Amino acid sequence: MYSINVRDHFMIAHSFRGEAFGPAQRLHGATYVVDLELRRAELDADGMVVDIARATEALHSVLGEFNLRNLDDDPAFAGRNTTTEFMARVIFDRIAACIEAGDLGPHAHGLSGLRVRLNESHVAWAAYEGALPARAD
């Protein structure tokens, strides 16, 4: 299995509901370093997993939707705790949609899986990974 990884970051504010979160129930900020890993069994016709520049642009675009925003104000997240784990899945789904839309180029349809890892500090992170639908290039 071949893979590439691109990295970016974003900063948000949010709060959580529920006693399990203790002081994090109050509004607080987070800066996430995000690793996007894209995988495929065989290299494409150009000898790569996917165009790294396009992957970087797609990740930056997706993260730009959240950067410097209070996630509590986003209607898409109403009633949800925007935990690190939850946001990893949100980013995964949006990157998968970018792949399906062709934003990573025509050969990206040969990708077999991806993983999104949100590093919330130098010692703690959460990730979501999954397979992508099989499609011919």
Solvent accessible surface area in square Angstrom, and as a share of the most:
residue,aa,sasa,rsa
1,M,152,0.68
2,Y,98,0.37
3,S,59,0.38
4,I,30,0.15
5,N,78,0.40
6,V,9,0.05
7,R,152,0.56
8,D,26,0.14
9,H,97,0.43
10,F,0,0.00
11,M,75,0.34
12,I,10,0.05
13,A,27,0.21
14,H,3,0.01
15,S,27,0.17
16,F,22,0.09
17,R,131,0.48
18,G,36,0.35
19,E,152,0.68
20,A,104,0.81
21,F,61,0.26
22,G,29,0.28
23,P,94,0.59
24,A,29,0.23
25,Q,65,0.29
26,R,166,0.61
27,L,112,0.56
28,H,61,0.27
29,G,55,0.53
30,A,23,0.18
31,T,69,0.40
32,Y,4,0.01
33,V,54,0.31
34,V,0,0.00
35,D,14,0.07
36,L,0,0.00
37,E,37,0.17
38,L,0,0.00
39,R,51,0.19
40,R,11,0.04
41,A,57,0.44
42,E,125,0.56
43,L,72,0.36
44,D,12,0.06
45,A,95,0.74
46,D,98,0.51
47,G,46,0.45
48,M,72,0.32
49,V,7,0.04
50,V,4,0.02
51,D,45,0.23
52,I,99,0.50
53,A,60,0.47
54,R,97,0.35
55,A,0,0.00
56,T,56,0.33
57,E,116,0.52
58,A,8,0.06
59,L,1,0.00
60,H,115,0.51
61,S,71,0.46
62,V,4,0.02
63,L,3,0.01
64,G,46,0.44
65,E,76,0.34
66,F,1,0.00
67,N,54,0.28
68,L,132,0.66
69,R,98,0.36
70,N,41,0.21
71,L,1,0.00
72,D,70,0.36
73,D,107,0.56
74,D,17,0.09
75,P,116,0.73
76,A,71,0.55
77,F,11,0.05
78,A,79,0.61
79,G,66,0.63
80,R,132,0.48
81,N,41,0.21
82,T,3,0.02
83,T,27,0.16
84,T,10,0.06
85,E,109,0.49
86,F,39,0.16
87,M,0,0.00
88,A,0,0.00
89,R,108,0.39
90,V,19,0.11
91,I,0,0.00
92,F,16,0.07
93,D,63,0.33
94,R,72,0.26
95,I,0,0.00
96,A,25,0.19
97,A,60,0.47
98,C,21,0.13
99,I,9,0.05
100,E,98,0.44
101,A,77,0.60
102,G,29,0.28
103,D,78,0.40
104,L,3,0.01
105,G,4,0.04
106,P,95,0.60
107,H,53,0.24
108,A,1,0.01
109,H,27,0.12
110,G,23,0.22
111,L,2,0.01
112,S,43,0.28
113,G,6,0.05
114,L,0,0.00
115,R,53,0.20
116,V,0,0.00
117,R,69,0.25
118,L,0,0.00
119,N,19,0.10
120,E,84,0.38
121,S,54,0.35
122,H,180,0.80
123,V,119,0.68
124,A,40,0.31
125,W,122,0.43
126,A,13,0.10
127,A,37,0.29
128,Y,70,0.27
129,E,89,0.40
130,G,26,0.25
131,A,88,0.68
132,L,21,0.10
133,P,98,0.62
134,A,105,0.82
135,R,112,0.41
136,A,93,0.72
137,D,97,0.50
